[in-house]
Amino acid sequence: MRPFHFCMFFLLVATVSAVAQTPAQSGNPSLQGEPRRFDTREYFGYVPANEDDALFTNQTALAEEFLHAHNWIRKQYNLPAYAWDEELASYARGYLMQRYEDCKLIHSNSKFGENLFWGKQRHWAPSDATYYWYQEKQWYDFKTLSCAPPPKACGHFTQMVWRDSQRIGCALQHCHNIHMGMLIACEYDPAGNYVNENPLQLHVA
Ligand SMILES: *[C@@H]1O[C@H](CO)[C@@H](O)[C@H](O)[C@H]1NC(C)=O
């Protein structure tokens, strides 16, 4: 069985499968451009070593924040922590470069699990994307291993808490046109989201 991939429009909570070319638009588009509603870094207890917003120049700070937010979530479910993987991060950066012109939420053809996030403005940080992916937990039922019906989606969340996934690498990037906003991508290896499997339990091959 192939793992699923998931995308996310900021605050629209729409997902598309790996084959869909255009994400469904739903919800209230006017919300997309809103400023941050609250401090997601504070939510995850992340204290940047550097006050400057150096996310676009300092790869170490970027990695630290993505990893911190993901592992905060993993800890809630007693899962082993993710390790940062520079090859995955490099893959994510390379793929977002390919989306620089169109800024579209389209999945790459990676063999990794892949979470995508798009925001209309350019102020989104690793903790923000991770937080909005994490919010899908409210739609997921661990007893039945199922998600609330579309347009609700849970795949970003289940990938983040997929026990067998061990490594992540992520990237964020402004798009070509300032009105297009920015994209954030995380790659997960090994990929998760196999149907009818419990994310929290070891995969039985
Ligand atoms: C980059 O970020 C790391 C981790 O937050 C920090 O320790 C380091 O001082 C930063 N480097 C620069 C050049 O700002």
The ligand as a Tripos MOL2 file, in Angstrom:
@<TRIPOS>MOLECULE
LIG
   14    14     1     0     0
SMALL
NO_CHARGES

@<TRIPOS>ATOM
      1 C1         21.9690   30.1760   14.1710 C.3       1 LIG1
      2 O1         21.0630   29.5500   15.0500 O.3       1 LIG1
      3 C2         21.6930   28.8330   16.0870 C.3       1 LIG1
      4 C3         20.6220   28.0500   16.8190 C.3       1 LIG1
      5 O2         19.5220   28.8450   17.1410 O.3       1 LIG1
      6 C4         22.4410   29.8120   16.9720 C.3       1 LIG1
      7 O3         23.0450   29.1160   18.0460 O.3       1 LIG1
      8 C5         23.4840   30.5330   16.1410 C.3       1 LIG1
      9 O4         24.0990   31.5180   16.9210 O.3       1 LIG1
     10 C6         22.8430   31.1820   14.9170 C.3       1 LIG1
     11 N1         23.8770   31.6810   14.0420 N.am      1 LIG1
     12 C7         23.8920   32.9300   13.6020 C.2       1 LIG1
     13 C8         25.0050   33.2750   12.6770 C.3       1 LIG1
     14 O5         23.0540   33.7610   13.9280 O.2       1 LIG1
@<TRIPOS>BOND
     1     1     2 1
     2     1    10 1
     3     2     3 1
     4     3     4 1
     5     3     6 1
     6     4     5 1
     7     6     7 1
     8     6     8 1
     9     8     9 1
    10     8    10 1
    11    10    11 1
    12    11    12 1
    13    12    13 1
    14    12    14 2
@<TRIPOS>SUBSTRUCTURE
     1 LIG1         1 GROUP 0 **** ****
